[in-house]
Amino acid sequence: MSKRSSLRLSLNHKVVLTFLVSVAVILFVSVLGVRAWINKKTAVFTSTTSPQHTYTVNLKGAKGRPLLIPYTVSADLFKTGEPYVTDVRLHEAWDAFDLSFEAGFPEIRWPANNVVEFYRPEYFEDGNNLLIVQNRSGKPVKCLFIDAVSKFLAVDIRSGASLSLRVPKPRGDWQWIGLEGALDDGTKISHRYNKPRWRKKENCTYLISIFESGAAIDPPFDPQELLFSSF
């Protein structure tokens, strides 16, 4: 075998070895990254308790801005210390251009003993709209997640009950309201409202009705109309 052939084989061996080492390093780093992502996904970063100490909500996941792997924030809710609702998806950020949870919803408050709100105070500077949630299903609502600039998690809404929730006006030209939840018997609740803003300079009221067959969100209306409505 000539010296040139030996040199070529030696170079080929080095290339193959370098490639294998690179692959091994990439796999090792990937495994570490996945493990870190899993740990971060399940790690609780804050906890809040209702005014009457009936409910406790633990927030888990990654609240910052993602770089390579999407970040999510979920909630586990406990009632009188016992698990009640788990893995309620509150927020997703897919890349560095998406709003992070810690930037968009840094504050927590309880508008009622069974409702927790995640919000940013500055979003209310341009005024607010009102969401009126009415349970017309004939059954208790076990859990309801409402996404409307601020985010709400409501539980144990009895049949015939209603909630009034103040939300910031939309930051863009469209009003977005998203609902996800379940009745006490496990029936799923899911609805989306996405329409152009109505009367941008005025405060608007939206009626959210929960039925046994699903949910409906009515366009803005005069709250006085509720005085003449019945369940």
C-alpha positions in Angstrom: 0.0 0.0 0.0 1.4 3.4 -1.0 2.0 6.2 1.4 -0.7 8.2 -0.3 -3.3 5.5 0.3 -2.3 5.1 3.9 -2.6 8.9 4.4 -6.1 8.9 2.8 -7.2 6.1 5.1 -5.8 7.9 8.1 -7.7 11.0 7.2 -10.9 9.1 6.6 -10.6 7.5 10.1 -10.1 10.9 11.6 -13.2 12.3 9.8 -15.3 9.4 10.9 -14.1 9.7 14.5 -14.7 13.4 14.6 -18.2 12.8 13.2 -19.0 10.2 15.8 -17.7 12.3 18.6 -19.8 15.3 17.4 -22.9 13.1 17.2 -22.2 11.8 20.7 -21.8 15.3 22.1 -25.1 16.5 20.3 -27.0 13.5 21.8 -25.6 14.1 25.2 -26.5 17.8 25.1 -29.9 16.9 23.8 -30.6 14.5 26.6 -29.5 17.1 29.1 -31.8 19.7 27.5 -34.8 17.4 27.4 -34.2 16.4 31.1 -34.0 20.1 32.0 -37.1 20.9 30.0 -39.0 18.1 31.7 -37.9 19.2 35.1 -38.8 22.8 34.3 -42.2 21.7 32.9 -43.2 20.0 36.2 -41.5 22.4 38.6 -43.8 24.7 40.7 -42.7 28.3 40.6 -45.5 30.0 42.6 -48.5 29.2 44.7 -51.6 31.2 45.6 -54.5 30.5 48.0 -58.1 31.9 47.9 -59.2 34.4 50.5 -61.2 31.8 52.5 -58.4 29.3 52.2 -60.6 26.9 50.3 -58.5 26.6 47.1 -54.8 26.6 46.4 -53.4 27.0 42.9 -49.9 25.9 42.0 -48.3 27.2 38.8 -45.8 25.0 37.2 -43.7 25.1 34.0 -41.4 27.7 32.5 -42.6 31.3 32.8 -39.7 32.9 30.9 -39.1 33.4 27.2 -38.2 30.3 25.3 -35.1 29.9 23.0 -35.3 26.5 21.4 -38.0 24.5 23.2 -41.6 25.8 23.7 -42.4 26.9 27.2 -45.8 26.2 28.9 -47.3 27.2 32.1 -50.0 25.0 33.7 -52.0 25.0 37.0 -52.8 22.4 39.5 -55.7 23.3 41.8 -56.3 21.9 45.3 -59.6 22.1 47.2 -59.3 21.9 51.0 -55.8 20.4 50.5 -56.9 17.6 48.1 -56.1 17.5 44.4 -59.2 18.9 42.5 -58.1 19.9 39.0 -54.7 19.2 37.4 -52.7 20.4 34.4 -54.9 23.3 33.3 -52.9 24.8 30.4 -52.7 28.6 31.0 -50.1 29.8 28.6 -47.8 28.7 25.7 -44.8 30.5 24.3 -43.3 28.8 21.2 -40.3 31.0 20.5 -38.4 34.1 21.6 -40.9 36.3 19.8 -43.9 35.1 21.9 -45.0 36.8 25.1 -43.7 35.1 28.2 -46.0 34.3 31.1 -43.9 36.4 33.5 -44.1 39.4 31.3 -47.7 39.2 30.4 -49.2 38.0 33.7 -46.9 39.0 36.6 -49.7 39.7 39.1 -52.2 37.4 40.8 -55.5 38.3 42.6 -58.7 36.6 43.6 -61.8 38.5 42.4 -63.9 35.9 44.3 -63.1 33.0 46.5 -63.5 30.6 43.6 -61.9 32.8 40.9 -58.2 33.5 40.5 -56.9 36.0 37.9 -53.5 36.4 36.3 -53.0 39.8 34.8 -50.7 42.8 34.1 -51.9 46.1 35.7 -50.6 48.2 32.8 -53.1 46.5 30.4 -56.0 48.3 32.3 -54.7 51.8 31.6 -56.8 52.1 28.4 -60.0 51.0 30.3 -61.7 47.7 30.7 -64.5 45.5 29.4 -66.8 43.3 31.4 -67.4 39.6 31.1 -70.6 38.2 32.6 -70.5 34.4 33.0 -73.8 32.7 33.5 -74.1 29.0 34.3 -77.3 27.9 32.5 -76.3 24.2 32.3 -78.4 23.0 35.1 -75.3 21.4 36.6 -72.3 22.8 38.6 -69.3 23.9 36.5 -66.3 22.2 38.0 -63.6 24.3 36.3 -63.6 27.1 33.7 -60.5 28.7 32.2 -61.1 32.1 30.5 -58.5 33.8 28.3 -59.3 37.4 27.5 -56.1 39.5 27.7 -56.1 38.6 31.4 -56.5 34.9 32.3 -59.0 33.5 34.8 -59.4 30.1 36.5 -62.9 29.7 38.0 -64.1 26.6 39.9 -67.3 25.4 41.5 -69.8 27.7 39.7 -73.1 26.4 40.9 -76.1 26.1 38.5 -77.8 29.4 38.0 -74.9 31.4 39.4 -73.1 34.2 37.5 -69.7 35.9 37.7 -68.7 39.4 36.7 -65.1 39.7 35.5 -63.3 42.9 34.6 -60.8 42.5 31.8 -58.6 44.9 29.9 -59.7 46.2 26.6 -58.0 44.4 23.7 -54.6 45.6 22.8 -55.3 45.1 19.1 -58.2 45.5 16.7 -59.8 42.1 17.6 -61.6 40.9 20.7 -60.5 37.4 21.7 -62.2 35.3 24.4 -61.3 31.7 24.9 -63.0 29.2 27.1 -61.9 25.7 28.3 -63.4 23.7 31.1 -65.8 21.0 32.3 -69.0 20.5 34.1 -69.1 18.6 37.3 -70.1 15.4 35.4 -67.1 15.7 33.1 -68.8 17.2 30.1 -66.3 19.4 28.3 -66.7 23.1 27.7 -64.9 24.8 24.8 -65.6 27.9 22.9 -63.7 30.7 21.0 -64.8 34.3 20.3 -62.7 36.3 17.9 -64.3 39.3 16.3 -63.4 42.9 15.5 -63.5 45.3 18.4 -66.8 47.0 19.0 -66.9 50.7 20.0 -63.2 51.0 20.7 -63.6 54.0 23.0 -66.4 52.6 25.1 -66.5 49.9 27.7 -68.2 46.7 26.4 -70.0 43.9 28.2 -69.9 40.3 26.9 -72.3 37.6 28.0 -70.8 34.1 28.4 -73.5 31.4 28.8 -72.6 27.9 29.8 -75.0 25.3 28.7 -75.1 21.5 29.1 -74.4 21.2 25.4 -71.5 23.7 25.4 -71.0 27.5 25.6 -71.9 30.7 23.8 -70.5 34.2 23.9 -72.8 37.0 22.8 -71.6 40.3 21.3 -71.4 43.4 23.4 -74.7 44.5 24.9 -76.3 46.9 27.5 -75.9 45.3 31.0 -79.4 46.7 31.8 -80.8 44.0 29.5 -79.9 41.4 32.1 -82.6 42.9 34.3 -85.2 41.5 31.9 -83.5 38.2 31.2 -84.2 34.9 33.0 -82.5 31.6 33.3 
